[in-house]
Amino acid sequence: MKPSETQSNPSVLQAQLETLREERERERRQLQATIDDLRRRLDAESGARESADAEIRRLTLMLTHPPAPEPKAQPTPTANRNDRPAPARPWFWVALAVALIGAALVRWLAYGRLLP
């Protein structure tokens, strides 16, 4: 349309104005949808980054400060016949050594010599 036609016909101007408003509203909705999509992606990436950082911290702590081993349960001597026997206690070896030394001393005192 020529400028002279638009000046004389206000309904044409009104139609053009309405078309521009609709186009602007459509573009505004598209831009808002794009902004919302980008915000969702940013939130998802932020959450993924935070969980990755937490995992890196956890693994670093595991490497620098290994967990203490869990204490093993002490086996009882009569727990199960298929289990290994309970290890001898240190007092047993001391008592055995005292008994052998005492027997050798008694033999030496009785017979006057240690060896047969």
C-alpha positions in Angstrom: 0.0 0.0 0.0 1.1 3.5 -0.6 1.3 6.1 2.2 -1.5 8.1 0.7 -3.8 5.0 0.8 -3.0 4.3 4.5 -3.7 7.9 5.6 -7.1 7.9 4.1 -8.1 4.4 5.3 -7.8 4.0 9.1 -9.1 0.4 9.0 -6.0 -0.6 7.0 -3.8 1.0 9.6 -5.7 -0.7 12.4 -5.2 -4.1 10.6 -1.5 -3.5 10.2 -1.2 -2.5 13.8 -3.1 -5.6 14.9 -0.8 -7.8 12.8 2.3 -6.2 14.3 1.0 -6.7 17.8 0.2 -10.4 17.1 3.7 -10.9 15.6 5.3 -9.2 18.6 3.3 -11.3 21.0 4.3 -14.5 19.2 8.0 -13.5 19.3 7.7 -12.7 23.0 6.2 -16.1 23.7 9.0 -17.8 21.7 11.6 -15.8 23.5 10.1 -16.6 26.9 10.0 -20.3 26.0 13.7 -20.2 25.0 14.5 -18.4 28.3 12.6 -21.0 30.3 14.3 -23.9 28.5 17.7 -22.3 29.1 16.9 -21.9 32.8 15.9 -25.5 33.1 19.1 -26.6 31.4 21.2 -24.4 33.6 19.5 -25.8 36.8 20.1 -29.3 35.5 23.8 -28.6 34.8 24.2 -26.9 38.2 22.8 -30.0 39.9 25.0 -32.3 37.9 28.1 -30.2 38.7 27.3 -30.2 42.4 26.9 -33.9 42.5 30.1 -34.4 40.6 31.9 -32.1 43.0 30.5 -34.0 45.9 31.7 -37.3 44.4 35.2 -35.9 43.7 35.4 -34.7 47.4 34.3 -38.1 48.6 36.8 -40.0 46.5 39.6 -37.6 47.5 38.8 -38.2 51.1 38.9 -41.9 50.5 42.3 -41.6 48.9 43.8 -39.3 51.6 42.0 -40.7 54.6 41.3 -44.5 54.1 38.6 -45.8 56.4 39.8 -47.7 59.5 39.4 -51.5 59.1 36.5 -52.9 61.0 37.5 -54.9 64.1 37.3 -58.6 63.6 35.2 -60.7 66.0 37.4 -62.8 68.3 36.8 -66.5 67.7 35.6 -68.5 70.7 37.4 -71.8 71.4 34.2 -73.8 71.2 32.4 -71.8 68.5 32.4 -74.5 65.9 34.4 -77.7 65.5 35.2 -76.9 61.9 36.8 -73.6 62.8 40.5 -73.4 63.5 41.4 -73.8 67.1 41.9 -70.7 69.2 45.4 -69.4 69.1 47.5 -70.2 72.2 47.8 -67.3 74.6 51.2 -65.9 75.7 50.8 -67.0 79.3 50.7 -70.6 78.0 54.2 -70.3 76.5 55.5 -68.7 79.7 54.0 -71.5 81.8 55.5 -74.2 79.5 58.9 -72.6 79.6 58.8 -72.4 83.5 57.7 -76.0 83.6 60.6 -77.2 81.4 63.2 -75.1 83.3 61.8 -76.4 86.6 61.9 -80.0 85.4 65.5 -79.6 84.2 66.5 -78.0 87.5 64.8 -80.8 89.5 66.6 -83.4 87.4 70.0 -81.6 87.9 69.5 -81.3 91.6 68.4 -85.0 91.9 71.0 -86.5 89.7 73.7 -83.9 89.6 73.7 -83.4 85.9 71.4 -81.8 83.2 71.9 -84.2 80.3 71.4 -88.0 80.5 
